[in-house]
């Protein structure tokens, strides 16, 4: 049986630490999909909490088209009976509305 020298062990150690660190990075929580239903001219839930990288998925159950629009941030068109989505980027709170029906309002609160 061979005995590993201290020098050999010291040479191998950084590589093992790097491999262990990369392994831990691979187990990070995956992005979530947050669903919002549009029905009777309302976003439900009206306020959602998300993390960067999450997807917001709007399901339009109304018979008319809608949008989820936050000026300067995003503009998602959601046709009647269809769905639309976007991936959340950055931190902060984003108020949005339907451009076609401005009384429809929602909010996405993004934090790490």
C-alpha positions as CSV (number, residue, x, y, z in Angstrom):
1,X,0.0,0.0,0.0
2,X,1.4,3.4,-1.0
3,X,1.2,6.3,1.3
4,X,0.4,9.7,-0.2
5,X,2.9,12.4,0.5
6,X,1.9,15.7,2.0
7,X,3.0,17.4,-1.2
8,X,0.8,15.2,-3.3
9,X,-2.2,15.8,-1.0
10,X,-1.7,19.5,-1.1
11,X,-1.6,19.4,-4.9
12,X,-4.8,17.5,-5.1
13,X,-6.8,19.4,-2.5
14,X,-7.6,22.5,-4.5
15,X,-9.1,20.4,-7.3
16,X,-11.2,18.5,-4.8
17,X,-12.5,21.7,-3.2
18,X,-13.3,23.1,-6.7
19,X,-15.2,20.0,-7.6
20,X,-17.2,20.1,-4.3
21,X,-18.1,23.7,-4.9
22,X,-19.3,23.1,-8.4
23,X,-21.3,20.2,-7.1
24,X,-23.0,22.4,-4.6
25,X,-23.8,25.0,-7.3
26,X,-25.6,22.3,-9.3
27,X,-28.0,21.7,-6.4
28,X,-29.3,25.3,-6.2
29,X,-33.1,25.7,-6.3
30,X,-34.6,25.7,-9.7
31,X,-36.7,28.5,-11.1
32,X,-40.4,28.4,-10.3
33,X,-43.4,29.0,-12.6
34,X,-45.9,31.4,-11.0
35,X,-49.4,31.2,-12.5
36,X,-51.8,34.1,-12.8
37,X,-55.4,33.6,-14.1
38,X,-57.2,36.3,-16.0
39,X,-60.9,36.0,-15.6
40,X,-63.8,38.5,-15.5
41,X,-61.4,41.3,-16.3
42,X,-59.1,40.7,-13.3
43,X,-55.7,39.2,-12.6
44,X,-55.8,36.6,-9.9
45,X,-53.8,36.7,-7.7
46,X,-53.3,40.4,-8.3
47,X,-50.0,40.4,-6.4
48,X,-47.3,37.6,-6.8
49,X,-43.9,37.2,-5.3
50,X,-41.1,35.9,-7.5
51,X,-37.3,35.5,-7.7
52,X,-35.1,36.4,-10.6
53,X,-35.3,33.6,-13.2
54,X,-38.8,32.6,-12.3
55,X,-41.5,32.5,-15.0
56,X,-44.8,34.3,-14.7
57,X,-47.5,32.5,-16.7
58,X,-50.8,34.3,-17.4
59,X,-53.8,32.1,-18.4
60,X,-56.5,34.1,-20.1
61,X,-59.9,32.6,-19.5
62,X,-61.8,35.6,-20.8
63,X,-63.3,35.9,-24.3
64,X,-61.2,39.0,-25.1
65,X,-57.5,39.6,-25.5
66,X,-55.5,41.2,-22.6
67,X,-51.9,42.3,-21.9
68,X,-49.7,42.4,-18.9
69,X,-47.8,45.6,-19.4
70,X,-45.3,47.4,-17.1
71,X,-44.1,50.5,-19.0
72,X,-40.4,50.2,-19.7
73,X,-40.2,46.6,-18.2
74,X,-42.4,44.2,-20.1
75,X,-45.4,43.9,-22.4
76,X,-47.0,40.5,-22.8
77,X,-50.0,40.0,-25.1
78,X,-52.3,37.3,-23.9
79,X,-54.9,36.3,-26.5
80,X,-58.4,35.2,-25.5
81,X,-58.4,31.6,-24.3
82,X,-54.5,31.4,-24.5
83,X,-51.5,31.9,-22.2
84,X,-48.5,34.2,-22.2
85,X,-45.4,34.3,-20.1
86,X,-42.2,36.1,-19.3
87,X,-39.0,35.3,-17.3
88,X,-38.5,37.7,-14.3
89,X,-35.2,39.7,-14.4
90,X,-33.8,41.9,-11.7
91,X,-35.2,42.8,-8.3
92,X,-37.9,45.3,-7.3
93,X,-41.6,45.7,-7.6
94,X,-43.3,45.9,-10.9
95,X,-46.9,47.2,-11.2
96,X,-48.6,46.2,-14.4
97,X,-51.9,46.6,-16.2
98,X,-53.8,45.5,-19.2
99,X,-53.3,48.1,-22.0
100,X,-56.8,47.3,-23.4
101,X,-58.5,47.4,-20.0
102,X,-56.5,49.8,-17.7
103,X,-58.7,49.1,-14.7
104,X,-57.1,45.6,-14.6
105,X,-54.0,45.9,-12.4
106,X,-51.4,43.5,-11.0
107,X,-48.0,43.6,-9.2
108,X,-44.9,41.4,-9.3
109,X,-42.7,41.7,-6.2
110,X,-39.2,40.3,-7.0
111,X,-36.6,39.7,-4.3
112,X,-33.7,37.4,-3.7
